Amino acid sequence: MSLATAYTYLARAISGTVCRNELMAKHTSFHIGGPADLFIVCDTTADVAETLTALADEHVPYTVVGKGTNLLVADEGYRGAVIVLGKQFKKHIRDGDRLEAGAACILAYVVQDAFAQGLGGLEFAVGIPGTLGGALAMNAGSREQWIGAATESVTLFVLGEGLLRLRATEVGWGYRTSGLSERGIILESVLRLSPEDPDRIRAAMEANLARRKGTQPLRASSAGSVFMNPVGDSAGRLIETVGLKGMRLGGARVSDVHANFIVNDGGATAADVLGLVGKIQMAVKDRYGIDLRPEIRFLGESG
């Protein structure tokens, strides 16, 4: 693996930026994480193609990151390349009852833009952090609604094939999963919405946001829900009933607001968070026989 060769080539070949040893704590909502060997911002589809080809040629592993809102990076960092989508993928436009949006668009901006144009269908997503690409990758949403239901198509970039446009019916939407990241890099999506009364849209958005503010630690440094909800139950309820709400390890703490959130109170390490994750999984398994599955992504290896 030649990181140096990939870095030297990409620094000249793409219109975006390439950095070495970029501290990932600056790029995650947890504010935790060591350096990535390469940090690459791809501003165009051509940048994505050049980057994937160069990394493949030099056998450099990579991952794609949005705003890092459900990501925990190891204290030792990531031995590979982190790819972030830039300028071309931050645009969104209306076409009738559709919104065509790049994967790097902040989801909150897309929701607000839909409201401003009198389009309903994204009210459930108000208050959900991160990018549209991240939301599509994990089929983000509430218990009742999710982004996949508002999606008409998704465009991916696939190494060796180029652009691949999938109809929503060709995507494996599921609970907190879509399978899209395994098929390629999400570049953009077309969302099919519907004209609605602006007052109704506003009321639904305000109600959803109030509920989130009242039940989630939105102002704290966290990565959102740590675990997926087991079928027919709530991970937060299980964690609270085993007495771990408010538990602290180093600078990390199980939130007093919602037990399925771990927050960084300042100075928390990835090891602190992983320690709490392990204690929670063990306690819930011992009491209920349930294996809690993480919803947050882990990047890098601790050790």
N, C-alpha and C positions, 0 to 999 in steps of 0.2 A: 504494500500500500504506500503510495507516494503522495502524501498530503501537499508537500512542497510543490510538486509538479502541477497538481490540480489547482492550487492557489495561484501560482504564477500564470498559468494559462487563463484561468477565469478572470483574473484581475484585468487582463487585456481584452478578453473576448466578449464580455457581457456589458450591457449598459448600466446594470445595477451595481451594487457594491459587494466586495468580498473582504472579510476581516478574519484574522487569526486570533485564536484564544479569546473569544468574546465571552464575557461573563454572563451566563444565562439568568442570573438573579435579576438582571435589568430587563428581562423579556418575559417574565412570568408574574402572574398576579399573586403568587405566594412570596415573591421576592426572595427566592431560594434557588441555589444552583451554581455549580462551578462552571469553568470555561468549556465552550465547544471548540473543537479543533479548528473548524471553519464555520463562519456565519455568512450566509449568502443571501442577498436580497435580489430577487429576480423581478425586474420591472416589466418584462415583456414575455410573450410566449417563446420568442427566439432565445431569450435568456434561459428559460426553463429547459429548452431542448439542449442548448450548449452545456448547461450545468449537469444535467443527468448523463449526458454522453461522457463528459470529462470525468465525472465521479465513477461511472462504470468502468471506463478505461483504466483508471488508477485504483480500482477496487476499494473505493472509499465508501463506507456505509453512510446513509443519510436518513434524515427524518424531516417532515414538513411541519412547521409550527405557525399558528396564527398569532393571537394575542397572548397565548400561554395561560389561558384562564382555567384549564383543567389539567395542568401539567406540573409534575414534581420532577425536578432535575437533580441528579445525584450531586453531593458535595464535591465529588471528584470531577464532575463535569461529564461531557459526552465525547467519546473518541470517534469522531466522524464529523459530518457536515450537517448543519441545521439550515434548512431552506425556508425563507420567508417570501411571500409574494408581495410585490410592490405596486408601483404607480398604475400600470394598465389594469390591474385587478381590483382597484379601489373605486371604480366607477359603476353607477347604476342609472338606468334610464327607464322611463315608462313607455310602454307600447300597448295602448288600449287598457285592458284589464290585466296586463302582465307587467312585471318588473324584471328587467334583465340586469343582473348584478354580478359583479366580480367576487371571487371567493375572499378577497382581502377586505371587502366592505365590512365595516363595523355593523353588527347585527342591529344594534340600537338605532343607528342612522337609517337603516333600511326600514325598520318599523316606523320610525317617525316620518319618513318620506312617504310611505304608503298612507299613513293617516292624513298627511298634508294634502295628498291628492285624492282623498275620499275613497281609498281602497281598503276594504276589510279583509281579514283572514290571517293577520299576523298579531292580533291583539294579545294572544297567549304568550308571545315572545318578549313582551316588554319586560325589561329588567334582567333578561338573560345576557350575560356578558360575552365578549369574544367576537369572532368574525363569522360571516355567513358560511365560509368554508368549514370552519370548525363545527358550526351548528349542523351542517349537512353530514359531516363525517360521523357525528354521534347521534343524528336524528334528535336534536335537542327539542325540548318542549316541556309540557306539563303532563300530569297523569291522563288528561283527557285529549290533549291536542299536541301535535308535533310538526316539525318543519317539513317532513316528508309529505304530509297531506296537502301542503300548499305548493308543492314543487311540480312543475311541468316537465323540466328536463335539467340535466346536469352535464356539463362538458368537462372531460378529463384530458390530461396529457399522459399518454402511455409511451414509455421508452420503446423505440423500435416500431411503433405504429403511428405516432402523432396524435392528433386530436380525435377524441372519441366522444360522441354525443349520445347520452343515454336518456330514453324516456323514463319518466318516474316509475312506470310499471316494470322497468327492467332493473330497478334498484332493489336490493334486499333490505327494505326498511324493517326495523325491529325496535325493540325497547333499547334505547341508547346505542343503537348500531345501524349502520347502513351498508357496510362492506365496501364503501367507495374508496377509502384510503388504500385498501389492498389491491385495487384495480388500477390506480393511477393517481396523479395529482389533480385535485379538484381545482379548476380554473374559474368557472362561472356557472351560474344557474339562471333558469327562467322560472319565476314564481307566478303562478296563476292566482289572482285575487279576484275580488268582486266589489263593484261599486256599493257603498253603504252610506247611511246617514252619518255624517261626521260626529254628531252628538252621541250616537250609539257607540261609535268606535272609541271616542274619547272616554266615555263612561266605562267601557270594558277595559281599556288600558289603565285607567286610574284604579279600578278595582283590583286588577291583577298586580299592579305595582304596589298598592297598599298591602295586599296579602303577602307579597314577597318581603317588603320592608318589615312587616310585623312578625315574620316567621324565620327570616334568614339574616345572618350577620353581614349585610351587604357592604358595610363600611370597613370591615376587617380585611386583612390580607389573607386570602384563602384561595383554594382552587375549586370552589363550589362543592357540590355533594361528593363525598369521598367514596361512598358505596352505592351500588345499584340497590333498589328496593327489591327484596325477595317477593315472589308471587304472593299476592294477598296480604302483604304486610309492609311495614315501613322500617327501613334501616335505622332512622332516627329514633323511632320508638324502642326498637330492640336495644340500641346502645344506651338509651336513657334508663331502661328497666334493669340493665345489669350494673347500673350505678357509675357509669363512666362519664356522664355529662359534667364538664368542667375539669376533667382530669388533665394534668399538666405533665409534660416531659420536656425539660430544657426550656426553650423559647416557644414551644408548640403547645396548644391547648385545644381540647374538645370544646367546641363553642357552648356557652351557656344559653344561647338563643335557639340553636338547632344542633342536636347531637350528631348529625351526619355531616357536620362541617368541622374541619380542623383549621385553626387560625394561627397565624404567625404573630405572636405578641411582640416580636422584636428580637432579632438575633437567632431565630429558630434555624436549625439545620435540617437537611433532608433526613438525616439519621434520626432526629427527634420525631419528625412526622412519621417515618416508617416504623419507629418504635411504638407510637400510638396506634398506628394501623394494625400492627401485629397483636397488641394487647386487646384491641377491640375485637378482632377476628377470633382470638382464642376465647375471650369471655363469652361472646355470643354463641360460639360453637359448643362450649361447655354447657351453657344453660339451655339452649334451644336446639342444638344439633344442626344449626343453619350455617352454611359457609357463605359469608358475605363476600361478594365479588366487587373489587374496586371499580369505580367509575372514572377516577382520575388516571391519567397516563403517567407511567414512570419512565424516565429517560436517563440512560447511563447506568452504571453499576457502582454500588457502594462497596467499599472494602479498602 
